[in-house]
Every structure is written in structure tokens, then in C-alpha cells.
């Protein structure tokens, strides 16, 4: 797929097939994530591959939409508040690269923010000094929803003199 087709067609998947996704494939998409912009090459991301026992303890209301693989992606705090914010933004770019690389090969993701809750941080074993950017179900889509209406970008643009 061409990049614009990948971007415009990507969806947050809410129902997955049981078909497995190999760790080799996921590693390739995560490696694409590492090409994300990150200030001073901080590379602040950490990836936890969530096993069945931890997944059950997380007790997500949809069980991550039955995705065959679950990842938690963390961002390391910086030495300053600004660097911590820059790291979180870089990690979000890392996630988007991973999502688009997977989508280009027919694999979707489901992004949940539930990893930031104190109980879930404990279940995941998140150390102090890290934020959970998201917990992701990954797999082959059983359904692909139609896109929701977006505000035209012209309405979000400001022209400065």
C-alpha cells in the first residue's frame, strides 16, 4: 500500500480473528517504530509483551477485543518536565509508526489507555519513572469499521503573518 492509503484506511480494530501473529512480524513493526522522531535520540520507549497470566489480571472489559497479542508500550521520564513530555510525544510517534507498519501488512491494533491506572501499572510491573502510553491488542481484523467524520483541516489551520 502507498503511505497515504495506509494512513487513510487504518482503523482502531474492535474485533480480531484468532489467527496468530508471529513475534517476528511484531518485532519488524516495532523496529519501524524506532524510526520515529525523538529529541536527542532519547529512544524513550519500552515494550512489554503481555502474556496470558498478566492479560487475565488486567481484566480488560473486552479482553482487548480478542486480539491474539497484547503489548504495553511505555515512555521513560526525562531529566526535566519538558523532556518527559518530549519522550511521551516521541513514544506516541513510535506507536503510530508501529500501527502503520502493521496495517500495511493487513494487521490491526486496538489502543487502550487502561495501562496508566495505578492497579494496572502494578500488574504490568511498570517501574517509577515511566508512563504507560497504551496497551495494544494486535491481530488480523475480523471487522473494519467505516471511518468517523473528521473536521476538515482547513478549519484547524491558522495563518500567521
Contact map, one row per residue, 1 for C-alpha under 8 A:
11101100000000000000000000000000000000000000000000000000000000000000000000000000000000000000000000000001000000000000000000000000000000000000000000000000000000000
11111100000000000000000000000000000000000000000000000000000000000000000000000000000000000000000000000000000000000000000000000000000000000000000000000000000000000
11111110000000000000000000000000000000000000000000000000000000000000000000000000000000000000000000000000000000000000000000000000000000000000000000000000000000000
01111111000000000000000000000000000000000000000000000000000000000000000000000000000000000000000000000000000000000000000000000000000000000000000000000000000000000
11111111100000000000000000000000000000000000000000000000000000000000000000000000000000000000000000000000000000000000000000000000000000000000000000000000000000000
11111111110000000000000000000000000000000000000000000000000000000000000000000000000000000000000000010011000000000000000000000000000000000000000000000000000000000
00111111110000000000000000000000000000000000000000000000000000000000000000000000000000000000000000010000000000000000000000000000000000000000000000000000000000000
00011111110000000000000000000000000000000000000000000000000000000000000000000000000000000000000000000000000000000000000000000000000000000000000000000000000000000
00001111111000000000000000000000000000000000000000000000000000000000000000000000000000000000000000000000000000000000000000000000000000000000000000100000000000000
00000111111100000000000000000000000000000000000000000000000000000000000000000000000000000000000000010010000100000000000000000000000000000000000000000000000000000
00000000111110000000000000000000000000000000000000000000000000000000000000000000000000000000000000000000000110000000000000000000000000000000000110100000000000000
00000000011111000000000000000000000000000000000000000000000000000000000000000000000000000000000000000000000111100000000000000000000000000000000000000000000000000
00000000001111110000000000000000000000000000000000000000000000001000000000000000000000000000000000000000000111000000000000000000000000000000101110000000000000000
00000000000111110000000000000000000000000000000000000000000000011000000000000000000000000000000000000000000001000000000000000000000000000000101000000000000000000
00000000000011111000000000000000000000000000000000000000000000001110000000000000000000000000000000000000000000000000000000000000000000000000111000000000000000000
00000000000011111100000000000000000000000000000000000000000000001111000000000000000000000000000000000000000000000000000000000000000000000011111000000000000000000
00000000000000111110000000000000000000000000000000000000000000000111000000000000000000000000000000000000000000000000000000000000000000000011110000000000000000000
00000000000000011111000000000000000000000000000000000000000000000111000000000000000000000000000000000000000000000000000000000000000000000011000000000000000000000
00000000000000001111100000000000000000000000000000000000000000000001000000000000000000000000000000000000000000000000000000000000000000000011000000000000000000000
00000000000000000111110000000000000000000000000000000000000000000001100000000000000000000000000000000000000000000000000000000000000000000010000000000000000000000
00000000000000000011111011000000000000000000000000000000000000000001100000000000000000000000000000000000000000000000000000000000000000000111000000000000000000000
00000000000000000001111111000000000000000000000000000000000000000000000000000000000000000000000000000000000000000000000000000000000000000000000000000000000000000
00000000000000000000111111100000000000000000000000000000000000000000000000000000000000000000000000000000000000000000000000000000000000000000000000000000000000000
00000000000000000000011111110000000000000000000000000000000000000000000000000000000000000000000000000000000000000000000000000000000000000000000000000000000000000
00000000000000000000111111111000000000000000000000000000000000000000000000000000000000000000000000000000000000000000000000000000000000000000000000000000000000000
00000000000000000000111111111100000000000000000000000000000000000000000000000000000000000000000000000100000000000000000000000000000000000000000000000000000000000
00000000000000000000001111111110000000000000000000000000000000000000000000000000000000000000000000000000000000000000000000000000000000000000000000000000000000000
00000000000000000000000111111111000000000000000000000000000000000000000000000000000000000000000000000000000000000000000000000000000000000000000000000000000000000
00000000000000000000000011111111100000000000000000000000000000000000000000000000000000000000000011101100000000000000000000000000000000000000000000000000000000000
00000000000000000000000001111111110000000000000000000000000000000000000000000000000000000000010011000000000000000000000000000000000000000000000000000000000000000
00000000000000000000000000111111111000000000000000000000000000000000000000000000000000000000000001000000000000000000000000000000000000000000000000000000000000000
00000000000000000000000000011111111100000000000000000000000000000000000000000000000000000000010011001000000000000000000000000000000000000000000000000000000000000
00000000000000000000000000001111111100000000000000000000000000000000000000000000000000000000111111000000000000000000000000000000000000000000000000000000000000000
00000000000000000000000000000111111100000010000000000000000000000000000000000000000000000000010000000000000000000000000000000000000000000000000000000000000000000
00000000000000000000000000000011111110000000000000000000000000000000000000000000000000000000010010000000000000000000000000000000000000000000000000000000000000000
00000000000000000000000000000001111111000000000000000000000000000000000000000000000000000110110010000000000000000000000000000000000000000000000000000000000000000
00000000000000000000000000000000001111101000000000000000000000000000000000000000000000000100110000000000000000000000000000000000000000000000000000000000000000000
00000000000000000000000000000000000111111110000000000000000000000000000000000000000001100110000000000000000000000000000000000000000000000000000000000000000000000
00000000000000000000000000000000000011111100000000000000000000000000000000000000000001100100000000000000000000000000000000000000000000000000000000000000000000000
00000000000000000000000000000000000001111100000000000000000000000000000000000000000000000000000000000000000000000000000000000000000000000000000000000000000000000
00000000000000000000000000000000000011111110000000000000000000000000000000000000000000000000000000000000000000000000000000000000000000000000000000000000000000000
00000000000000000000000000000000000001111111000000000000000000000000000000000000000000100000000000000000000000000000000000000000000000000000000000000000000000000
00000000000000000000000000000000010001001111100000000000000000000000000000000000000000100110000000000000000000000000000000000000000000000000000000000000000000000
00000000000000000000000000000000000000000111110000000000000000000000000001111000000000110110000000000000000000000000000000000000000000000000000000000000000000000
00000000000000000000000000000000000000000011111000000000000000000000000011110000000000100010010000000000000000000000000000000000000000000000000000000000000000000
00000000000000000000000000000000000000000001111100000000000000000000000011110000000000000000000000000000000000000000000000000000000000000000000000000000000000000
00000000000000000000000000000000000000000000111110000000000000000000001111000000000000000000000000000000000000000000000000000000000000000000000000000000000000000
00000000000000000000000000000000000000000000011111000000000000000000001110000000000000000000000000000000000000000000000000000000000000000000000000000000000000000
00000000000000000000000000000000000000000000001111100000000000000000111100000000000000000000000000000000000000000000000000000000000000000000000000000000000000000
00000000000000000000000000000000000000000000000111110110000000000000111100000000000000000000000000000000000000000000000000000000000000000000000000000000000000000
00000000000000000000000000000000000000000000000011111110000000000000010000000000000000000000000000000000000000000000000000000000000000000000000000000000000000000
00000000000000000000000000000000000000000000000001111111000000000000000000000000000000000000000000000000000000000000000000000000000000000000000000000000000000000
00000000000000000000000000000000000000000000000000111111100000000000000000000000000000000000000000000000000000000000000000000000000000000000000000000000000000000
00000000000000000000000000000000000000000000000001111111110000000000000000000000000000000000000000000000000000000000000000110000000000000000000000000000000000000
00000000000000000000000000000000000000000000000001111111111100100000010000000000000000000000000000000000000000000000000000000000000000000000000000000000000000000
00000000000000000000000000000000000000000000000000011111111100000000000000000000000000000000000000000000000000000000000000000000000000000000000000000000000000000
00000000000000000000000000000000000000000000000000001111111000000000000000000000000000000000000000000000000000000000000000100000000000000000000000000000000000000
00000000000000000000000000000000000000000000000000000111111100000000000000000000000000000000000000000000000000000000000100100000000000000000000000000000000000000
00000000000000000000000000000000000000000000000000000011111110100000000000000000000000000000000000000000000000000000000000000000000000000000000000000000000000000
00000000000000000000000000000000000000000000000000000011011111110000000000000000000000000000000000000000000000000000000000000000000000000000000000000000000000000
00000000000000000000000000000000000000000000000000000000001111110000000000000000000000000000000000000000000000000000000000000000000000000000000000000000000000000
00000000000000000000000000000000000000000000000000000000000111111100000000000000000000000000000000000000000000000000000000000000000000000000000000000000000000000
00000000000000000000000000000000000000000000000000000010001111111110000000000000000000000000000000000000000000000000000000000000000000000000000000000000000000000
00000000000001000000000000000000000000000000000000000000000111111110010000000000000000000000000000000000000001010000000000000000000000011000000000000000000000000
00000000000011110000000000000000000000000000000000000000000001111110000000000000000000000000000000000000000001000000000000000000000000001000000000000000000000000
00000000000000111100000000000000000000000000000000000000000001111111000000000000000000000000000000000000000000000000000000000000000000001000000000000000000000000
00000000000000111100000000000000000000000000000000000000000000111111110000000000000000000000000000000000000000000000000000000000000000001111000000000000000000000
00000000000000011111100000000000000000000000000000000000000000000111110000000000000000000000000000000000000000000000000000000000000000001110000000000000000000000
00000000000000000001100000000000000000000000000011000000000000000011111000000000000000000000000000000000000000000000000000000000000000001110000000000000000000000
00000000000000000000000000000000000000000000000011100010000000010011111100000000000000000000000000000000000000000000000000000000000000111100000000000000000000000
00000000000000000000000000000000000000000000001111000000000000000000111110000000000000000000000000000000000000000000000000000000000000111100000000000000000000000
00000000000000000000000000000000000000000000001111000000000000000000011111000000000000000000000000000000000000000010000000000000000111110000000000000000000000000
00000000000000000000000000000000000000000000111100000000000000000000001111100000000000000000001000000000000000000000000000000000000111110000000000000000000000000
00000000000000000000000000000000000000000001111000000000000000000000000111110000000000000010000000000000000000000000000000000000011111000000000000000000000000000
00000000000000000000000000000000000000000001110000000000000000000000000011111000000000110010000000000000000000000000000000000000011110000000000000000000000000000
00000000000000000000000000000000000000000001110000000000000000000000000001111100000100110000000000000000000000000000000000000000111000000000000000000000000000000
00000000000000000000000000000000000000000001000000000000000000000000000000111110001110110000000000000000000000000000000000000000111000000000000000000000000000000
00000000000000000000000000000000000000000000000000000000000000000000000000011111111110100000000000000000000000000000000000000000000000000000000000000000000000000
00000000000000000000000000000000000000000000000000000000000000000000000000001111101100000000000000000000000000000000000000000000000000000000000000000000000000000
00000000000000000000000000000000000000000000000000000000000000000000000000000111111100000000000000000000000000000000000000000000000000000000000000000000000000000
00000000000000000000000000000000000000000000000000000000000000000000000000000111111110000000000000000000000000000000000000000000000000000000000000000000000000000
00000000000000000000000000000000000000000000000000000000000000000000000000000101111111000000000000000000000000000000000000000000000000000000000000000000000000000
00000000000000000000000000000000000000000000000000000000000000000000000000001111111111100000000000000000000000000000000000000000000000000000000000000000000000000
00000000000000000000000000000000000000000000000000000000000000000000000000011111111111110000000000000000000000000000000000000000000000000000000000000000000000000
00000000000000000000000000000000000000000000000000000000000000000000000000001100111111111000000000000000000000000000000000000000000000000000000000000000000000000
00000000000000000000000000000000000001100000000000000000000000000000000000000000011111111100000000000000000000000000000000000000000000000000000000000000000000000
00000000000000000000000000000000000001100111100000000000000000000000000000111100001111111110000000000000000000000000000000000000000000000000000000000000000000000
00000000000000000000000000000000000000000001000000000000000000000000000000111000000111111111000000000000000000000000000000000000001010000000000000000000000000000
00000000000000000000000000000000000000000000000000000000000000000000000000000000000011111111100000000000000000000000000000000000000000000000000000000000000000000
00000000000000000000000000000000000111100011000000000000000000000000000000000000000001111111110000000000000000000000000000000000000000000000000000000000000000000
00000000000000000000000000000000000101000011100000000000000000000000000001100000000000111111111000000000000000000000000000000000000010000000000000000000000000000
00000000000000000000000000000000000000000000000000000000000000000000000000000000000000011111111100000000000000000000000000000000000010000000000000000000000000000
00000000000000000000000000000000100110000000000000000000000000000000000000000000000000001111111110000000000000000000000000000000000000000000000000000000000000000
00000000000000000000000000000101111110000000100000000000000000000000000000000000000000000111111111000000000000000000000000000000000000000000000000000000000000000
00000000000000000000000000000000100000000000000000000000000000000000000010000000000000000011111111100000000000000000000000000000000000000000000000000000000000000
00000000000000000000000000000000100000000000000000000000000000000000000000000000000000000001111111110000000000000000000000000000000000000000000000000000000000000
00000000000000000000000000001101101100000000000000000000000000000000000000000000000000000000111111111000000000000000000000000000000000000000000000000000000000000
00000000000000000000000000001111100000000000000000000000000000000000000000000000000000000000011111111100000000000000000000000000000000000000000000000000000000000
00000000000000000000000000001000000000000000000000000000000000000000000000000000000000000000001111111110000110000000000000000000000000000000000000000000000000000
00000110010000000000000000000000000000000000000000000000000000000000000000000000000000000000000111111111000000000000000000000000000000000000000000000000000000000
00000000000000000000000000001001000000000000000000000000000000000000000000000000000000000000000011111111100000000000000000000000000000000000000000000000000000000
00000000000000000000000001001000000000000000000000000000000000000000000000000000000000000000000001111111111100000000000000000000000000000000000000000000000000000
00000100010000000000000000000000000000000000000000000000000000000000000000000000000000000000000000111111111100000000000000000000000000000000000000000000000000000
10000100000000000000000000000000000000000000000000000000000000000000000000000000000000000000000000011111111000000000000000000000000000000000000000000000000000000
00000000000000000000000000000000000000000000000000000000000000000000000000000000000000000000000000001111111000000000000000000000000000000000000000000000000000000
00000000000000000000000000000000000000000000000000000000000000000000000000000000000000000000000000000111111100000000000000000000000000000001100000000000000000000
00000000000000000000000000000000000000000000000000000000000000000000000000000000000000000000000000000111111110000000000000000000000000000111100000000000000000000
00000000011110000000000000000000000000000000000000000000000000000000000000000000000000000000000000100110011111000000000000000000000000000111100000000000000000000
00000000001110000000000000000000000000000000000000000000000000000000000000000000000000000000000000100000001111100000000000000000000000011110000000000000000000000
00000000000111000000000000000000000000000000000000000000000000011000000000000000000000000000000000000000000111110000000000000000000000011100000000000000000000000
00000000000100000000000000000000000000000000000000000000000000000000000000000000000000000000000000000000000011111000000000000000000001111000000000000000000000000
00000000000000000000000000000000000000000000000000000000000000010000000000000000000000000000000000000000000001111110000000000000000001110000000000000000000000000
00000000000000000000000000000000000000000000000000000000000000000000000000000000000000000000000000000000000000111111000000000000000111100000000000000000000000000
00000000000000000000000000000000000000000000000000000000000000000000000000000000000000000000000000000000000000011111100100000000000001100000000000000000000000000
00000000000000000000000000000000000000000000000000000000000000000000000100000000000000000000000000000000000000011111100110010000000111100000000000000000000000000
00000000000000000000000000000000000000000000000000000000000000000000000000000000000000000000000000000000000000001111110110000000001111000000000000000000000000000
00000000000000000000000000000000000000000000000000000000000000000000000000000000000000000000000000000000000000000111111110000000000000000000000000000000000000000
00000000000000000000000000000000000000000000000000000000000000000000000000000000000000000000000000000000000000000001111111000000000000000000000000000000000000000
00000000000000000000000000000000000000000000000000000000000000000000000000000000000000000000000000000000000000000000111111100000000000000000000000000000000000000
00000000000000000000000000000000000000000000000000000000010000000000000000000000000000000000000000000000000000000111111111110000000000000000000000000000000000000
00000000000000000000000000000000000000000000000000000000000000000000000000000000000000000000000000000000000000000011111111111100000100000000000000000000000000000
00000000000000000000000000000000000000000000000000000000000000000000000000000000000000000000000000000000000000000000011111111100000000000000000000000000000000000
00000000000000000000000000000000000000000000000000000100110000000000000000000000000000000000000000000000000000000000001111111100000000000000000000000000000000000
00000000000000000000000000000000000000000000000000000100000000000000000000000000000000000000000000000000000000000010000111111100000000000000000000000000000000000
00000000000000000000000000000000000000000000000000000000000000000000000000000000000000000000000000000000000000000000000011111110000000000000000000000000000000000
00000000000000000000000000000000000000000000000000000000000000000000000000000000000000000000000000000000000000000000000011111111010100000000000000000000000000000
00000000000000000000000000000000000000000000000000000000000000000000000000000000000000000000000000000000000000000000000000001111110000000000000000000000000000000
00000000000000000000000000000000000000000000000000000000000000000000000000000000000000000000000000000000000000000000000000000111110000000000000000000000000000000
00000000000000000000000000000000000000000000000000000000000000000000000000011000000000000000000000000000000000000000000000000011111000000000000000000000000000000
00000000000000000000000000000000000000000000000000000000000000000000000001111000000000000000000000000000000000000000000000000111111100000000000000000000000000000
00000000000000000000000000000000000000000000000000000000000000000000000001111000000000010000000000000000000000000001000000000000111110000000000000000000000000000
00000000000000000000000000000000000000000000000000000000000000000000000111100000000000000000000000000000000000001011000010000100011111100000000000000000000000000
00000000000000000000000000000000000000000000000000000000000000000000000111100000000000010011000000000000000000001011000000000000001111100000000000000000000000000
00000000000000000000000000000000000000000000000000000000000000000000000111000000000000000000000000000000000000111111000000000000000111110000000000000000000000000
00000000000000000000000000000000000000000000000000000000000000000000011110000000000000000000000000000000000000111110000000000000000111111000000000000000000000000
00000000000000000000000000000000000000000000000000000000000000010000011110000000000000000000000000000000000011110000000000000000000001111100000000000000000000000
00000000000000000000000000000000000000000000000000000000000000011111111000000000000000000000000000000000000011100000000000000000000000111110000000000000000000000
00000000000000000000100000000000000000000000000000000000000000000011111000000000000000000000000000000000001111000000000000000000000000011111000000000000000000000
00000000000000011111100000000000000000000000000000000000000000000011100000000000000000000000000000000000001110000000000000000000000000001111100000000000000000000
00000000000000011110100000000000000000000000000000000000000000000010000000000000000000000000000000000000011100000000000000000000000000000111110000000000000000000
00000000000011111000000000000000000000000000000000000000000000000000000000000000000000000000000000000000011100000000000000000000000000000011111100000000000000000
00000000000000111000000000000000000000000000000000000000000000000000000000000000000000000000000000000000000000000000000000000000000000000001111100000000000000000
00000000000011110000000000000000000000000000000000000000000000000000000000000000000000000000000000000000000000000000000000000000000000000000111110000000000000000
00000000001010000000000000000000000000000000000000000000000000000000000000000000000000000000000000000000000000000000000000000000000000000000111111000000000000000
00000000001010000000000000000000000000000000000000000000000000000000000000000000000000000000000000000000000000000000000000000000000000000000001111100000000000000
00000000000000000000000000000000000000000000000000000000000000000000000000000000000000000000000000000000000000000000000000000000000000000000000111110000000000000
00000000101000000000000000000000000000000000000000000000000000000000000000000000000000000000000000000000000000000000000000000000000000000000000011111000000000000
00000000000000000000000000000000000000000000000000000000000000000000000000000000000000000000000000000000000000000000000000000000000000000000000001111100000000000
00000000000000000000000000000000000000000000000000000000000000000000000000000000000000000000000000000000000000000000000000000000000000000000000000111110000000000
00000000000000000000000000000000000000000000000000000000000000000000000000000000000000000000000000000000000000000000000000000000000000000000000000011111000000000
00000000000000000000000000000000000000000000000000000000000000000000000000000000000000000000000000000000000000000000000000000000000000000000000000001111101100000
00000000000000000000000000000000000000000000000000000000000000000000000000000000000000000000000000000000000000000000000000000000000000000000000000000111111100000
00000000000000000000000000000000000000000000000000000000000000000000000000000000000000000000000000000000000000000000000000000000000000000000000000000011111110000
00000000000000000000000000000000000000000000000000000000000000000000000000000000000000000000000000000000000000000000000000000000000000000000000000000001111110000
00000000000000000000000000000000000000000000000000000000000000000000000000000000000000000000000000000000000000000000000000000000000000000000000000000011111110000
00000000000000000000000000000000000000000000000000000000000000000000000000000000000000000000000000000000000000000000000000000000000000000000000000000011111111000
00000000000000000000000000000000000000000000000000000000000000000000000000000000000000000000000000000000000000000000000000000000000000000000000000000000111111100
00000000000000000000000000000000000000000000000000000000000000000000000000000000000000000000000000000000000000000000000000000000000000000000000000000000000111110
00000000000000000000000000000000000000000000000000000000000000000000000000000000000000000000000000000000000000000000000000000000000000000000000000000000000011111
00000000000000000000000000000000000000000000000000000000000000000000000000000000000000000000000000000000000000000000000000000000000000000000000000000000000001111
00000000000000000000000000000000000000000000000000000000000000000000000000000000000000000000000000000000000000000000000000000000000000000000000000000000000000111
